[in-house]
Amino acid sequence: MQTKFFSIVVVSLNSGVGLKETLQSILMQTYTDYEVIIKDGGSTDGSLNFLKEEGVLEKYPQIHLIVEKDKSIYDGMNQAVQYVSGRYVQFLNCGDLFYDEQVLQKVADYIGDESEVAIYYGNQYNRIQKTVVTSVPKINEFACYRNVPCHQVCFYDGRLFEKRAYITEYTVRADYEHFLYSVYEEKAKTRPMPVIVCTYEGGGYSETKENRKKSEEQHKEITKKYMGIRAVLYRLIMMLTFAGLRTALAESPHFSKIYNAVKSLIYRR
């Protein structure tokens, strides 16, 4: 039974001050029809202590803490999804913050009374690059191949997790696979919003050298699963349009602002 409009899921494990900072950004929201599911995998660094010391759970009954061992980030997310009651689910990583106090209000206003099964997504501010990263304005198949909006800027209809959640075998790309599953199999609509949803911390789990390699391998497997032979054509297009160079520019501390500004201009046009 749905009791809230939004369910904000925060998965943590020895996150230091990241959990507290993320939770503070949620509690500062002017829109209050939400719940927070904190799913902790058994932290031993004291990062949960403030919840008890400051009486957070007593002050804010909309916060639910679940402490349970998990095997991975996506396994923790799957465990959390079992407890959500919101109409829309959003996953905010420890260290990531809502961009401002009005984010949930803006998103709620944009969604309104829509009843279609959809994924609503906005943009992010990248803290490392110090620039706004604009999500693609239209999710067609080529956009699905290139990449989809990160889960921190997405608000998923809760019904998209009823049949199944994340496939944890995709250790780096499970959220990407679930997005494609939602679009291809569940026929979910994708709705862009002119909202900067989060400040993305960057430098996380998926961005290590080892996991970037895994990400490429899993991307090939997932796109073949949903797109078949067309994935080969899209891979060729990416090569011919210097995708590697564009990625380097997007991540460069010297060129990222210019690159993302130009990309945003193109998207707007």
Protein Blocks (a to p, Z undefined) as FASTA:
>chain_A
ZZbfbdcddddehkljmlmmmmmmmmmpmblcbcdddddehiakhpmmmmmmnommmmmm
mbccdddddfbfklmmmmmmmmpcbfbdcdddehiacfblmlmmmmmmmnmmafbdcddd
dddddfklopacdddfbdcfklmmnopcdfklpccdfklmmmpccdfklmmlmmmmmmmm
mmmmnopacdddfddfbacebjilklpmklmmmmmmmmmmmmmmmnmmmlmmmmmmmmmn
ommmmmmmmmpmklmmmmmmmmmmmmmZZ
